[in-house]
């Protein structure tokens, strides 16, 4: 397998993570998408992208959480669940590690700068249930 072939396989796994970040994804699932064993996948992923697959997944979740904190009228706990973290403590720790402040502080700073109006929580939750499907919240309502 050439280096290009390896990257093609790794890209499939990275695309899976990007599309399904809010779902519980384990190393076995990500490796299977790339067609590698778990340990070979973890080594190759880190070599190609500079971080382990679990760190990449949690970073993607934090990126989405930042967007929701700035734009949605949801609690920090709701956002934690919507983006796929199973524990508020691990969410807050990883968020603080990557962003430099806790989620509630991040939201406060965005609001102080005059951030955009909050999307109602019910709409944000509906979109979170159907990521990437391109459906509008009012479709299918009679």
C-alpha positions in Angstrom: 0.0 0.0 0.0 1.5 3.4 -1.0 1.4 6.5 1.1 -1.3 7.9 -1.1 -3.4 4.8 -0.5 -3.0 5.1 3.2 -4.1 8.8 3.1 -7.2 7.8 1.0 -8.2 5.3 3.7 -7.4 7.7 6.5 -9.5 10.4 4.8 -12.5 8.1 4.8 -12.2 7.7 8.5 -11.7 11.5 9.0 -14.8 12.2 6.9 -16.7 9.7 9.1 -15.6 11.6 12.2 -16.5 15.0 10.7 -20.0 13.8 9.7 -20.8 11.8 12.8 -18.9 13.7 15.5 -22.0 13.7 17.8 -22.4 10.0 17.8 -20.5 7.6 20.0 -17.5 6.7 17.8 -14.9 4.3 19.1 -11.4 3.5 17.8 -12.7 0.2 16.3 -15.4 2.0 14.3 -13.0 4.6 13.0 -10.4 2.0 12.1 -12.9 -0.2 10.3 -13.9 2.8 8.1 -10.2 3.1 7.1 -9.8 -0.6 6.7 -7.0 -0.9 9.3 -6.6 -2.6 12.6 -7.2 -0.3 15.6 -3.5 0.2 16.5 -2.2 0.5 13.0 -5.0 3.1 12.3 -4.1 5.1 15.5 -0.5 5.3 14.5 -1.2 6.2 10.9 -3.8 8.8 11.8 -1.5 10.5 14.2 1.3 10.4 11.7 -0.9 11.9 8.9 -2.9 14.5 10.9 -0.6 15.3 13.9 -3.0 14.1 16.6 -4.6 10.8 17.7 -8.1 10.1 16.3 -9.7 10.5 19.7 -8.2 14.0 20.1 -9.3 14.9 16.6 -12.9 13.8 17.4 -13.0 15.8 20.7 -11.6 18.8 18.9 -14.3 18.6 16.3 -16.9 18.4 19.1 -15.5 21.4 20.8 -15.5 23.4 17.5 -19.2 22.6 17.1 -19.8 23.5 20.8 -18.2 26.9 20.3 -20.7 27.6 17.5 -23.6 26.5 19.6 -22.5 28.5 22.6 -22.3 31.6 20.5 -25.5 31.1 18.5 -28.0 28.8 20.3 -30.1 29.3 23.4 -29.1 26.0 25.0 -27.6 25.3 28.3 -23.9 24.1 28.5 -25.2 20.7 29.6 -27.5 20.5 26.5 -24.7 21.5 24.2 -22.4 18.9 25.9 -24.9 16.2 25.0 -25.7 17.5 21.5 -22.1 17.5 20.4 -21.5 14.0 21.7 -19.7 14.2 25.0 -21.1 11.8 27.6 -19.8 13.7 30.6 -20.1 17.4 31.4 -16.8 17.3 33.3 -14.8 15.8 30.3 -16.5 18.3 28.0 -15.6 21.3 30.2 -12.0 20.1 30.7 -11.4 19.5 27.0 -13.2 22.8 26.0 -11.0 24.7 28.5 -7.9 22.9 27.3 -8.5 23.8 23.6 -10.2 27.2 24.0 -8.5 28.6 27.1 -11.6 29.2 29.1 -14.6 27.2 30.3 -17.7 27.0 28.1 -19.8 29.4 30.2 -17.0 32.0 30.1 -16.7 31.6 26.4 -20.4 32.2 26.0 -20.2 35.3 28.3 -17.4 36.8 26.2 -19.4 36.3 23.0 -22.4 37.9 24.4 -20.3 40.9 25.7 -18.9 41.4 22.2 -22.5 41.6 20.9 -22.7 38.2 19.3 -25.5 37.2 17.0 -29.0 36.6 18.4 -29.4 33.1 19.8 -31.2 30.4 17.8 -34.0 29.0 19.9 -32.9 25.8 21.6 -35.7 23.7 20.1 -34.5 24.6 16.6 -30.9 23.8 17.4 -31.8 20.5 18.9 -33.9 19.6 15.8 -31.0 20.3 13.5 -28.6 18.4 15.8 -30.8 15.3 15.4 -30.6 15.4 11.6 -27.0 16.6 10.8 -26.1 16.8 7.2 -29.6 15.8 5.9 -30.3 19.3 4.6 -33.8 19.2 6.1 -35.5 22.4 7.3 -37.1 22.3 10.8 -40.5 23.0 9.3 -40.5 20.2 6.7 -43.0 17.5 7.2 -45.2 19.7 9.4 -48.8 19.9 8.2 
